[in-house]
């Protein structure tokens, strides 16, 4: 974060002489995000049924991945007219903070207890992209619409089973585990962005976007089982930010922003290509945390 702050201030010093009649805005930020991704399938067992979130199934399999790290985010905004702008944002988290994920299975036709339970080390990366067209609809308020894309790639290594076939005394290591799972949410969204001036140099800024119908795609490779599978479904996406923006050195072309960002992506329902009897019934991704950035108009 300190290195990033130094870069932001260096860019500000190089742009202090630019005109206030800014034509475009370049924004750089660092988002310290933490959160998780989980997904679940339901499948037929060998007899008995159980109710899961109001749905009937005989078995479930649930994967959980912690997802934390620093997104380097860049956005470029270009005015198209006095009341219209186009904005492109790209955020890249190159390497997740190392964490421990879980793999849990139940077969309710046999027992309500865990059938299998294992843990594994997680790694991976993530990318977010947003393309928006903004229309000014009031004083310091923009309505925008566009397209959002969120892609996360997970790597699972160093697995260990503590429950196997209902035996909770299992102690089985999987040193050769090297499985992967990728999950993409993407679709159109709408939103609002607003600014509230609190003082000559200080403003409250915020935005909220919502995608009511997105395409959700998963792709897994379980290397120990030589299993390649795909998930396909529909869902929704939510992205919100709020922060304080400070104009630097009485120069409105440069500003610093400190704020908080929250994202949540959800699956409505979906399927798996290995069997028509398998339902992909849950996939939730949550990321949130503080961000700091700088805006440079030129």
N, C-alpha and C positions, 0 to 999 in steps of 0.2 A: 504493500500500500504506500509506503514512503517513497519508493522509486517512482510509482505512478504519479504521486503528488508532485514530485520534482519535475516530471515530464509535463504535467499540466501547467505548472508555473512557467516553465521555459517557453512553452508555446504562447502563453499570455504575453510575456515580455517581447516576443518577436512580432506580435500583432497589435501592440498598443498604438501604433501610428496609422492603423487602417481607418478608413472613413466610417462614420456612424451610419451612413446610407448603405447598410449592409445588404448584399444581394443573396448571400447564402450563409448557412450556419453549419459548422463542423463541431460535433460533440464527442468527447472521449470520456469514458467512465470505467470504473472498476466496481463490479458488483460482487460482494462477498456473500454468496448464496449458500444456504444449507437446506436440506430437505431429503426427499426420498421418492422412489418409484416402486409401486407394487402392481402386480397383476395376478389374476386368478382365473382358472378354468373350472368348469364343472363337467362331470363325465358319468356314464352309467357304471354301476358296480355289479354286484352279484345277487341283489335281492332287495334289501331294505332301502327306504328313502328317508331323507331328512330335509327340513326346511332351512334354506340359506338365504338371508335377506329377502324373505317372502317368496322365494322360488324353491321348487322341489328338485332335488338332485340326489344321487347316490354316492357321489364322491367329489372331492375338490383337490386341486393342487394350487398352492399359492407361493409366489416368489416375491421377495422383498429386497430392494437394493438401496442402501444409503447413497445420497448424492450431494456432495458438498465440494466447494472449491470457488475459485475466483474467475468470474467472467470478465474478459476484456471486451468492452462494448464500444462500437463506433457508430455514429449516425450522421447522416448528411441530409440537410433540409434546404430545398431550393424553392423560392417563390415562383409561381407561375403567373400570378396576377396580384393585385392588391389584396384580394380576399381568398386566394387559393395557393396551396403549397403542396409539394411532394416530399415525402420523407422516407429514407431507407435506413434501417437499423440492422446491424449484424453484431451478434455476441458469441464469443467462443470461449468455452471452458476446456482448456487443452488436456488437463489431467485431473481426474477426481481425487479428492483426499481419500487415502486408503481407509476402508471400512469393512464391516462384517455384514454380509447378507445372509438370508435364511431361505430354506426350501422346506415347505410343510405340505404333507399329504394326509388326507382322510379318506377312508372308505366306510361310509355309514352302513353299508349292508353287512359289515362285519363287526364294527364297534364305533362308538362315538369318540374313542381316544385317537390320538395321533397314530397314523399308520407308519409314516416315515417323517423324520425331522433331521435336517442337516444344516450346517453353516459353511460359509466359504468367504474367502477374501475377494473384495470387489475393486475394480478399477474401471477406467473408461474415459469418455469425453462427451461433450454436449455442445450443440449449436442452436442458436435461435436467430430467426430472420423475420423482420416485419417490414412490409411495404405499404405505405399509407398515402392517401390523398386527403388533405385537410381543407376545410372550408370555414372561414370566420363567420360565426353566427351571432356574435355579440361582443361587447367590450371584454377583451382578454379571454374569449372562449372560442374554441374550435370544435367543430364536429368532424370526425374523420372516419373513413372506411378504407379497408385494404385487405391484405392477406397475411396470415401468420404461419410460421413453420417452426416446429420444435423437434429436434432429433437428439436422442441420447443413445449411446452405445456402451454396453456393459460387458465386462470381462470377469469371469468367475474362475478362480484358481484356489488351490490348497483347501479342498473340501474335507468335511468331516461329518459323519453320521453319528448322532447320539441315540437316535431311535430308528430301528429298522425292523419292519414287519411286526410292529407292536412291542418289540423288545426294547425297553427303555434303558437297558444296560449295554446296548451296542456301543462299540468303540472302534469305528472303522474309518480309517483315513483314506483320502482320495488324492494322493500326491500328483497324479497325472491329470487331474481336472484342468481343463482349459476351454471352457464353454463360453459362448457369447450370446447376447440378446440385444437387439436394437429395436427401439420404439420411436415411431414418428407420429406426431399430431400435426395436421395442417388443414387450413380452411379460411374462408372469408370472415372478417370481423368488422364491427362498428364500435365507435367510442367517442369520448369527449376528453378534451384537454383544456385546462383552465389555469389562469394566473390571478392571484390576489396580491396587490401591492400593499406591503405592510409598513414600509418606510422608503425614503428615496433610493436606498441601495438594496433593500431587502424585500423579497417577494415569496409568497407561498405558491408552489407549483404542484400540479397533480394531473394525472390522466388515468382513465379506466377504459379498457377495451374488452369486448365480449364476443366470442364466436359461438353462436347457438348450435351450429352443426358443422362438425369437422370430420375429416377422414382420419382414422386411427389404424396404423399398420405396425405389426410386430414381426420380427424375424429371429428365430432362435436356432442355435446349433449346439446340441449336446454331444460333445466329442466322445465321451465314454460310451454312449449308446449309438453313435453314428446316426443321429437323428437330426434331420433338417426339417423345420416346420415354420409355418407362417400363420399370423393372425390378421384378421381384417374386421373392422367395425366402424361405428360412428360414435362421436362424442362431442365434447364442448371444451372451450378454452377461456380462461379469465386471466387478465394481466392488469395490475394496478400499481401506480407509483404515486408517492407524495414526498415533497421535500422543500427545503429552503434554498432559495437562489440568491446569491450575493454578488452584486456588480462590483468589479474590482477597480480601484483607483479612479473612481468617477468616470469610468470609461464603459459605456453601455455595450461596447462590442465584445467585452470579455466578462465572463461570470463563472462563479463556482457554485456547485449545487451539492448539498448533502441530503440524502433522503433514504426512504425505505421502499423496497419493491417486493411484490407478492405475485406469484403465478400459480395457477392450479389448472391442471388438465384432467378430464375425466372421460371414461368410456361409458356409453349408454349400453350397448350390447354388441357382440361380434361372434366370430366363428374361427375354428382352426381347420386347416386344410387336411390334417391327417385323418379326420373322422367327422361325419355329419352329426354324430351323437355328442360331440364335444362343443360346449358353449363357452366362449370367451366372455365372461360376465362382469369383469371388473378390471380396470387399469387406471390408477390414480397417480398423478405426479404432482408434487408440491415443491416449490422452491421459494425461499424468502430470505431477505437479509438487507443490510445497509449498503448503500452505494455512494460513491463520491465521483464527481466529474466536473469537467470544464467545458464551456461553450465558447466558440471562437467565430465571430462574424467577419466576413471579408467580401 
